[in-house]
């Protein structure tokens, strides 16, 4: 049985231990020591520690019964082991985990919301609370209350109790264990069974900042950060606001209204631009219609454009397709590539997709579409051949 020092003293960064078992499997060494400060990965939802054993990087840690297994790449030629953890990583997880207990407790105290899901990621932490919704005012109240507890610097302690003693404690949630139940207590404010590493006091959490709240499977999902993560979150946001305010020559507190005004102007300009584009498409389409070739009561429009965007051609095609009895075979020749579009009016019974498949089998072209319109790309040298193929095959299908 591995002695789990991290439960007794989560602030211990380095210890000496003895290797009691070692296995080699899949090009890795699986090491069991008589004691450890390495927290096993995802035990109770908390990520595992990073660090080294005798200077060799620990790739993973996991529980195996009452033992902790350390996975390393290189062999250790001794039964003596010096275990060292990455303290910044450990302290970060302690801030996030203790912050999660506090935030969950506040949701429970204020709105009777129980935590039904919990996850610590590399950047953010989230909890799922079994309430259907939460207003902005509720979230601000929760955040303010949680941070007041932090600033009050309540003591955080852990201890072991038995199943029968749980009735004497106002537990926020029950334990699935029947004995040796570890309780993490926030100084009379919250009692929760937990096997994770925690801080000595709420003051070390530093700050809790709720970043986002969204509906999730009938509950709400609350994304937040604590401590150093909250500081980093504030830093990049503050820098963004500063840079945007400088860009707009506005005070930081006026940035939102300025951006909102610019966005409104942008929408108006886009609307005007859309109207102008439609007028331009109409004009270009009418010019193309003057070049039609009448075959079997169908207007064939064959044309090749130079240095024009394909999306602009699509606008022209949409306009002409709204009219009856038209077939368009259009090419777009740009400096680095060539494209084609073949399309028909909705009233014509011609399957452009089938015709395109025949051409794909014959020539080196790539593209796709539907029975009314197909488009694709080809080499510059083959564009004229592709357009001629479309004309021939469409003509034969009439």
C-alpha positions in Angstrom: 0.0 0.0 0.0 1.4 3.4 -1.1 1.5 6.0 1.6 -0.2 9.0 0.1 1.8 11.9 1.5 -0.1 14.4 -0.7 -3.2 13.9 1.5 -1.3 14.7 4.7 0.7 17.6 3.3 -0.1 18.9 -0.2 2.6 21.6 0.1 5.4 19.1 0.2 7.3 19.4 -3.1 10.0 16.8 -2.7 10.5 13.5 -0.7 12.7 10.5 -0.6 11.0 7.1 -1.1 11.8 3.5 -1.9 10.9 1.7 -5.1 9.1 -1.5 -4.0 8.0 -2.8 -7.5 9.0 -2.1 -11.1 7.6 -3.4 -14.3 8.6 -2.8 -18.0 5.7 -2.7 -20.4 5.1 -1.0 -23.8 8.5 0.8 -23.7 7.7 2.3 -20.3 8.5 1.6 -16.7 5.7 1.3 -14.1 7.0 2.1 -10.7 5.5 1.6 -7.3 7.0 3.3 -4.3 6.4 2.9 -0.6 5.2 6.5 -0.4 4.5 9.3 -2.9 3.6 13.0 -3.2 2.3 12.5 -6.8 -1.5 12.9 -7.1 -3.0 10.2 -9.4 -4.4 11.5 -12.6 -8.2 12.3 -12.6 -8.7 10.7 -9.1 -11.9 12.5 -8.0 -11.8 14.6 -11.2 -8.5 16.3 -10.4 -5.6 16.1 -13.0 -2.4 14.4 -11.8 0.8 16.0 -10.9 3.8 16.6 -13.2 7.3 16.1 -11.9 10.3 13.7 -11.8 11.7 10.6 -10.1 15.5 10.8 -9.8 15.4 13.4 -12.6 13.3 11.2 -14.9 10.1 12.8 -16.1 6.9 11.2 -14.8 4.6 10.7 -17.8 1.5 9.6 -15.8 0.3 8.5 -12.4 -2.7 6.4 -11.6 -4.4 4.4 -8.8 -4.2 0.6 -8.7 -6.1 -0.5 -5.6 -4.4 1.1 -2.6 -1.2 1.8 -4.6 -0.1 4.7 -6.8 1.7 3.7 -10.0 4.2 6.2 -11.6 4.8 5.8 -15.4 8.3 6.9 -16.7 10.1 6.4 -19.9 13.7 5.7 -18.7 14.8 3.1 -16.2 15.9 3.9 -12.6 18.8 1.7 -11.6 18.2 2.0 -7.8 15.6 1.3 -5.2 16.1 4.7 -3.8 13.9 7.4 -5.4 13.7 11.1 -5.0 10.3 12.3 -6.0 9.8 16.0 -7.1 6.6 17.6 -8.2 6.1 20.7 -10.4 4.9 23.0 -7.7 3.3 25.7 -9.9 1.2 22.9 -11.5 0.2 21.5 -8.1 -0.6 24.9 -6.7 -2.7 25.8 -9.7 -4.8 22.6 -9.3 -5.2 23.3 -5.6 -6.5 26.8 -6.3 -8.9 25.5 -8.9 -10.1 22.6 -6.8 -10.6 24.6 -3.6 -12.3 27.3 -5.6 -14.6 24.7 -7.0 -15.6 23.6 -3.5 -16.3 27.2 -2.5 -18.3 28.0 -5.6 -20.3 24.8 -5.4 -21.0 25.6 -1.8 -22.3 29.1 -2.6 -24.6 27.8 -5.3 -26.0 25.4 -2.8 -26.3 27.9 0.0 -28.0 30.7 -2.1 -30.1 28.7 -4.6 -30.1 25.1 -3.4 -28.2 24.2 -6.6 -26.3 20.9 -6.3 -23.1 20.3 -8.3 -23.7 17.3 -10.6 -20.6 17.6 -12.8 -17.0 19.0 -12.3 -14.0 19.3 -14.6 -10.6 21.0 -14.3 -9.1 21.7 -17.7 -5.8 23.2 -18.7 -7.3 26.7 -19.0 -10.7 26.7 -17.5 -12.8 24.9 -14.8 -16.5 24.2 -15.0 -19.2 22.8 -12.8 -22.7 21.7 -13.8 -25.4 22.9 -11.4 -28.8 21.2 -11.3 -30.8 24.4 -11.8 -32.5 25.2 -15.1 -31.2 28.8 -15.4 -29.4 31.7 -13.7 -29.8 35.4 -14.4 -26.9 37.8 -14.6 -27.9 39.2 -11.3 -27.8 35.8 -9.7 -24.4 35.1 -11.1 -23.0 38.4 -9.9 -24.4 37.7 -6.4 -22.8 34.2 -6.3 -19.5 35.6 -7.5 -19.5 38.4 -5.0 -20.4 36.0 -2.1 -17.7 33.5 -3.1 -15.0 36.2 -3.2 -16.1 37.6 0.2 -15.4 34.1 1.7 -12.0 34.2 -0.1 -11.2 37.7 1.4 -12.3 36.5 4.8 -9.5 33.9 4.6 -11.5 31.0 6.1 -9.5 27.9 7.1 -9.6 24.8 4.9 -9.0 21.5 6.6 -9.4 17.8 5.9 -10.0 14.8 8.2 -11.2 11.2 8.2 -14.6 10.2 9.5 -16.7 7.0 9.4 -20.1 6.4 7.8 -22.0 6.8 11.0 -20.4 10.1 11.8 -21.7 11.7 8.5 -25.1 12.4 10.1 -23.4 14.7 12.6 -22.0 16.9 9.8 -24.1 19.1 7.4 -22.7 17.4 4.3 -23.2 19.1 0.9 -23.2 15.7 -0.8 -23.0 12.1 0.3 -20.0 9.8 0.0 -20.1 6.4 -1.8 -17.6 5.0 0.7 -18.6 3.2 3.9 -15.4 3.9 5.9 -12.4 6.2 6.0 -14.3 9.0 4.4 -12.1 12.1 3.9 -13.9 15.3 4.5 -12.7 18.7 3.2 -14.2 21.5 5.3 -14.2 25.2 4.7 -14.3 26.4 8.3 -17.9 25.5 9.1 -19.2 26.8 5.8 -18.9 23.7 3.6 -18.4 20.0 4.2 -17.7 17.8 1.3 -16.2 14.3 0.8 -13.1 14.6 -1.3 -9.8 12.9 -2.0 -8.1 15.9 -3.7 -5.4 18.3 -2.7 -6.5 21.6 -1.2 -5.2 24.9 0.1 -4.8 25.8 3.8 -7.2 28.7 3.5 -9.6 30.4 1.2 -7.4 33.4 0.9 -4.9 31.4 -1.1 -7.6 30.9 -3.8 -7.0 34.6 -4.5 -10.0 35.2 -6.7 -12.9 33.5 -8.4 -14.1 34.8 -11.7 -17.1 33.3 -13.5 -16.4 33.5 -17.2 -19.5 32.0 -18.8 -22.8 30.4 -17.9 -24.8 28.3 -20.4 -27.6 25.8 -20.4 -26.5 22.2 -20.5 -28.7 19.1 -20.5 -31.4 20.8 -18.3 -28.8 22.2 -16.0 -26.4 25.2 -16.1 -22.7 24.9 -16.9 -20.6 27.4 -15.1 -17.1 28.1 -16.5 -14.7 29.9 -14.1 -11.1 30.4 -13.2 -9.4 30.9 -9.8 -6.2 32.5 -8.5 -3.4 32.8 -11.1 -5.7 31.7 -13.9 -8.1 34.6 -12.9 -5.2 37.0 -13.0 -4.1 35.8 -16.4 -7.7 36.0 -17.6 -7.9 39.6 -16.4 -4.6 40.5 -17.9 -5.3 39.5 -21.5 -8.8 41.1 -21.3 -7.4 44.3 -19.9 -4.8 44.4 -22.6 -7.5 43.8 -25.3 -9.6 46.7 -23.9 -6.6 49.0 -23.7 -5.6 48.2 -27.3 -9.2 48.6 -28.6 -9.6 51.9 -26.7 -6.4 53.2 -28.2 -7.5 52.0 -31.7 -10.8 53.9 -31.3 -9.4 56.8 -29.4 -11.9 56.3 -26.7 -11.8 55.7 -22.9 -11.8 52.1 -21.8 -15.2 52.5 -20.2 -16.6 53.8 -23.5 -15.3 51.0 -25.7 -18.5 48.9 -25.7 -20.7 51.7 -26.8 -18.2 52.7 -29.5 -17.9 49.2 -30.8 -21.7 48.8 -30.7 -22.0 51.9 -32.8 -19.4 50.7 -35.3 -21.2 47.4 -35.6 -24.5 49.1 -36.3 -22.7 51.2 -39.0 -21.1 48.0 -40.4 -24.5 46.3 -40.7 -26.0 49.4 -42.5 -23.0 49.5 -44.9 -23.4 45.7 -45.6 -27.0 46.2 -46.4 -26.2 49.0 -48.8 -23.4 47.0 -50.3 -25.7 44.0 -50.7 -28.2 46.1 -52.6 -25.5 47.6 -54.8 -24.1 44.1 -55.5 -27.6 42.8 -56.5 -27.9 45.8 -58.9 -24.5 45.1 -60.3 -25.3 41.4 -60.7 -28.5 42.4 -62.5 -26.6 44.7 -64.8 -23.9 42.1 -65.6 -26.5 39.4 -66.1 -28.4 41.6 -68.6 -25.2 42.1 -70.5 -24.7 38.3 -70.6 -28.2 37.8 -71.8 -27.5 39.9 -74.8 -24.9 37.2 -75.9 -27.3 34.3 -75.8 -27.4 31.6 -78.4 -30.9 30.2 -79.0 -30.8 26.4 -79.5 -34.1 24.4 -79.4 -35.9 27.2 -77.6 -33.2 27.4 -74.9 -30.9 30.3 -74.4 -27.3 29.1 -74.1 -25.0 31.7 -72.4 -21.3 30.7 -72.8 -18.8 33.1 -71.5 -15.3 33.2 -69.9 -14.4 35.8 -67.3 -10.9 37.1 -66.5 -9.7 37.8 -62.9 -13.0 37.8 -61.1 -14.1 36.1 -57.8 -16.2 33.0 -58.2 -18.7 34.3 -55.6 -19.4 37.2 -57.9 -20.2 34.8 -60.7 -22.5 32.9 -58.4 -24.6 36.1 -57.9 -25.0 36.5 -61.6 -26.0 32.9 -62.0 -28.6 33.2 -59.3 -30.2 36.2 -61.1 -30.3 34.5 -64.5 -31.6 31.2 -63.0 -34.6 33.1 -61.8 -35.5 33.5 -65.4 -36.8 30.8 -67.7 -35.1 28.7 -70.4 -31.5 29.6 -69.7 -28.4 27.5 -69.6 -25.1 29.0 -68.4 -21.7 27.6 -69.1 -19.2 30.0 -67.5 -15.5 30.0 -67.0 -13.3 32.0 -64.6 -9.7 32.4 -65.6 -7.4 33.8 -62.9 -3.6 34.1 -62.6 -3.1 30.9 -60.5 -6.2 28.9 -61.2 -9.3 28.4 -63.3 -12.9 27.6 -62.3 -16.1 26.7 -64.1 -19.9 26.9 -63.4 -22.6 25.1 -65.4 -26.2 25.9 -64.4 -29.8 26.0 -65.7 -33.1 27.6 -65.0 -35.4 25.8 -62.6 -37.9 25.0 -65.3 -35.5 22.9 -67.4 -35.3 19.2 -66.9 -31.5 18.7 -67.3 -29.4 16.9 -64.7 -26.2 19.0 -64.5 -24.8 16.7 -61.8 -24.9 13.6 -64.1 -23.3 15.6 -66.9 -20.6 16.8 -64.6 -19.9 13.2 -63.5 -19.3 12.2 -67.2 -16.8 15.1 -67.6 -15.0 14.2 -64.4 -14.4 10.7 -65.7 -13.0 12.1 -69.0 -10.9 15.1 -67.8 -8.8 16.1 -64.8 -11.3 18.3 -63.0 -12.6 18.6 -59.4 -15.9 19.8 -58.2 -19.5 19.0 -57.4 -23.0 20.4 -57.1 -26.6 19.4 -57.6 -28.9 18.7 -60.5 -29.3 22.4 -61.2 -25.8 23.9 -60.7 -22.3 22.4 -60.7 -18.9 24.1 -60.3 -15.3 23.1 -59.9 -11.7 23.8 -60.7 -9.4 22.8 -63.5 -6.0 23.7 -65.0 -5.7 26.9 -67.0 -5.0 24.9 -70.1 -8.1 22.7 -69.8 -10.7 25.4 -69.1 -11.7 25.9 -72.8 -12.0 22.1 -73.2 -14.2 21.8 -70.1 -16.5 24.5 -71.2 -16.8 22.9 -74.7 -17.5 19.5 -73.1 -20.4 20.9 -71.1 -21.9 22.5 -74.2 -21.7 19.3 -76.2 -23.1 17.0 -73.5 -25.9 19.4 -72.6 -26.8 19.8 -76.2 -26.9 16.0 -76.6 -29.2 15.7 -73.6 -31.9 18.0 -75.1 
